[in-house]
Amino acid sequence: MTLKVYADRMSQPSRAVIIFCKMNGIDYEEIKVHISKGQHLTSEFEEINPMKRLPAITDGRFKLFESHAILIYLACAFPGVADHWYPADVSTRSRIHSVLDWHHSNLRRGAAPYVFNTTIAPVLGRPLNPQAAAEAEPILSSSLSKLESFWLKENGRFLLGGNQPSIADLSLVCEIMQLEVLDEKDRARILGPHKKVQQWIENTRNATSPHFDEVHKVLMKAKEKLQNQRLKAAKNEGGSDMKKALPSRM
Amino acid sequence: MKLKVYADRMSQPSRAVIIFCKVNVIDYEEIKVLISKGQHLTSEFAEINPMKRLPAIVDGRFKLFESHAILIYLACAFPGVADHWYPADVAKRSRIHSVLDWHHSNLRRGADTYVSNATIAPVVGRPLNPQAAAEAETLLSSSLSKLESFWLKDAGRFLLGGNQPSIADLSLVCEIMELEVLDEKDRARFLGPHKKVQRWIENTRSATNPHFDEVHEVCRH
């Protein structure tokens, strides 16, 4: 029975798992569960993952959720996955665990609520929350600084001085890609100072081409839609200013 | 060169690592870094862990932080650690990763934030924050419910239906032990409804005593 991957490509950890499967030639079936349509809240999906979160996998009768656990499982259970994704060496592997753990309470904790509360919430029928965004931004910024100054401090194209990507690179870069949907000036402010981070994102993208771009298409479409909405809103504001001005000239 | 464990026994993940070392007779030196005295903020400690968090270890020239990464490293790198702590079986191991990952954003986030804002903050010179405590309380309650109804649903004495403890039991139980510092009625309100959780805490304590009680003495003062 084939591996089933329950995913929403708008979800950062879902993308990491899909890209990993494609890169490693793992035979799988992608089952789209749309968060924006509440499909993760159905009782059918609850059978798959009682936490109602994405991604989740079933491999025969084995069910698993939490993307880092899934990535490790896939690296270990499927033949032909190159060692650099999840090295056998105990110390190298521990350092990967270390950054994956750090991610939960740092980059993920900053990036996800920041993007959600400034931009994505309405897509999921919820209001924007500037206060929550303001609380998340310092966590996001300091996490990017830590990536720049510590996790990418060694001479390597990837995290922890690696010259080949690991599951950690995939997980964290997919998280940062969510920033694509932000207002361009916010994105530039937040990401702009960090040259190593930007280089590393490019390295990861190249190393997982063409799958990286293909899997990120959904996000890029959302980005385009949001940009158009912003342009429209800016134009309308300009229009109503003119209307206000005309009467006073007359 | 002996393994060095930088820890503060008031820190839940520090306790998990220390208990693990004692139960598995790992030869180590405990270096106390007191958070209440800001010792984790010194430039000396930043050399050990630039994130300025506890616990951290140094094994020869190898430095490591994040307690789950440390527990896994110790289970793999030191001889004589029984398989049940971190089973070699890929599926079992994955489920341990799953609960350890879930822990970060659920039990840990709820418990730590609630206890900090309801009680501990003044000890480390910060004001109490009732709004943060209220949000954390919801997360803590729902995490304890998920432990009761899902992680402990199989017929076993430990998480995921195990009959022997794993590193996940140690990590999560040490987190819940932090609730010992709360007012008795707050603690009863959180834990009271969850009989399986209470039994599991006792099972974990029995399986790792006398070290569990010895390491938790600081919580009782």
Interface residues (C-beta under 8 A of the other chain):
Chain A: P50 M51 F62 L64 F65 E66 S67 H68 A69 I70 I72 Y73 C76 A77 V90 S91 R93 S94 R95 H97 S98 D101 W102 H104 S105 R108 R109 K146 S149 F150
Chain B: P50 M51 F62 L64 F65 E66 S67 H68 A69 I70 I72 Y73 C76 A77 V90 A91 R93 S94 R95 H97 S98 D101 W102 H104 S105 R108 R109 K146 S149 F150
